[in-house]
Amino acid sequence: MSLTISHRTVGDVAILDLSGKITIGEGSVQLREAVKSLLENGNKNILLNLGDVSYVDSSGIGELVHSYTTVKNQQGQLKLLNLTKKIQDLLMITKLLTVFDTFDNEADAIASFS
């Protein structure tokens, strides 16, 4: 199962709903292109909803970090929503849980951008 990405906007927050796997190759390229497109269109507040992501490999983790850095360099914010237990554990092991702002509730995540 590859990665599918749908985009919606709530207020001034662009939300990417991700479903599938963020892995080397197609999945990480799709995520990179989606974030790049949002930035090109002036979206600086980006929320990645990972609730339906079943698997992230090391390349996928690298892509999350790359996306975070790219957005931050454009004076934007990238935050994560609905981490699965697997992804949360992976971010904890890699000490990236301290880098990303993570949320279990979409309303709280959106409010955190203001």
VMD Tcl script that draws the C-alpha trace (Angstrom):
set ca {
  {0.00 0.00 0.00}
  {1.51 3.30 -1.06}
  {0.94 6.71 0.48}
  {-2.17 8.75 -0.24}
  {-2.35 12.39 0.76}
  {-5.42 14.57 0.95}
  {-5.30 18.28 1.71}
  {-7.78 20.42 3.59}
  {-7.61 23.80 5.26}
  {-8.99 24.89 8.62}
  {-8.53 28.62 9.20}
  {-4.91 29.37 8.31}
  {-3.74 25.79 8.92}
  {-3.12 23.44 5.99}
  {-3.80 19.86 7.03}
  {-2.36 16.91 5.13}
  {-4.20 13.68 5.92}
  {-1.73 10.87 5.21}
  {-2.75 7.26 4.72}
  {-0.52 4.26 3.99}
  {3.25 3.99 4.29}
  {5.95 6.65 4.32}
  {8.87 4.67 2.93}
  {11.90 5.07 0.70}
  {10.91 6.01 -2.82}
  {7.37 7.00 -3.67}
  {6.03 7.70 -0.15}
  {8.75 10.10 0.88}
  {8.76 11.84 -2.51}
  {4.98 12.38 -2.30}
  {5.28 13.90 1.17}
  {8.14 16.17 0.06}
  {6.19 17.39 -2.98}
  {3.01 18.00 -0.94}
  {4.84 20.11 1.66}
  {6.76 21.98 -1.05}
  {3.51 22.76 -2.87}
  {1.90 24.11 0.32}
  {4.88 26.39 0.97}
  {4.86 27.64 -2.64}
  {1.18 28.54 -2.18}
  {1.95 30.57 0.94}
  {0.87 28.05 3.58}
  {3.17 28.46 6.58}
  {1.16 26.46 9.16}
  {1.18 22.79 8.25}
  {-0.30 19.92 10.23}
  {0.47 16.33 9.22}
  {-2.28 13.92 10.29}
  {-0.54 10.55 10.68}
  {-3.52 8.64 12.11}
  {-3.85 6.34 9.08}
  {-0.12 5.85 8.48}
  {0.60 2.16 9.00}
  {4.38 2.20 8.60}
  {7.31 4.62 8.51}
  {10.83 3.47 7.62}
  {14.10 5.33 8.21}
  {13.69 7.18 4.93}
  {10.21 8.25 6.02}
  {11.59 9.55 9.32}
  {14.22 11.43 7.34}
  {11.48 12.93 5.18}
  {9.54 14.11 8.25}
  {12.71 15.80 9.52}
  {13.39 17.30 6.06}
  {9.82 18.64 5.87}
  {10.09 20.10 9.37}
  {13.39 21.83 8.53}
  {12.14 23.14 5.17}
  {9.01 24.64 6.74}
  {10.98 26.14 9.65}
  {13.45 27.72 7.20}
  {10.47 29.41 5.50}
  {9.41 30.85 8.90}
  {6.58 28.34 9.12}
  {5.52 25.65 11.57}
  {5.02 21.94 10.95}
  {3.29 19.84 13.60}
  {2.17 16.22 13.84}
  {-1.30 14.91 14.67}
  {-2.61 11.47 15.67}
  {0.64 9.54 15.99}
  {0.14 5.79 16.09}
  {1.89 3.93 18.92}
  {4.48 2.61 16.44}
  {5.32 6.07 15.10}
  {5.38 7.57 18.60}
  {7.79 4.84 19.74}
  {9.96 5.40 16.67}
  {10.14 9.15 17.34}
  {10.92 8.50 21.00}
  {13.77 6.08 20.18}
  {15.26 8.54 17.70}
  {14.80 11.42 20.19}
  {12.73 13.27 17.57}
  {9.70 13.43 19.86}
  {11.44 16.42 21.47}
  {11.75 18.16 18.07}
  {8.19 17.87 16.81}
  {5.08 19.36 18.40}
  {2.65 16.43 18.52}
  {-1.07 16.36 19.24}
  {-3.81 13.76 19.73}
  {-6.63 16.24 19.19}
  {-7.10 18.21 15.96}
  {-8.75 21.23 17.65}
  {-5.82 21.55 20.10}
  {-3.33 21.22 17.23}
  {-5.04 23.95 15.19}
  {-5.28 26.25 18.23}
  {-1.55 25.82 18.88}
  {-0.67 27.67 15.65}
  {-2.11 31.00 16.83}
}
mol new
graphics top color blue
foreach p $ca { graphics top sphere $p radius 0.5 }
foreach p [lrange $ca 0 end-1] q [lrange $ca 1 end] { graphics top cylinder $p $q radius 0.2 }
display resetview
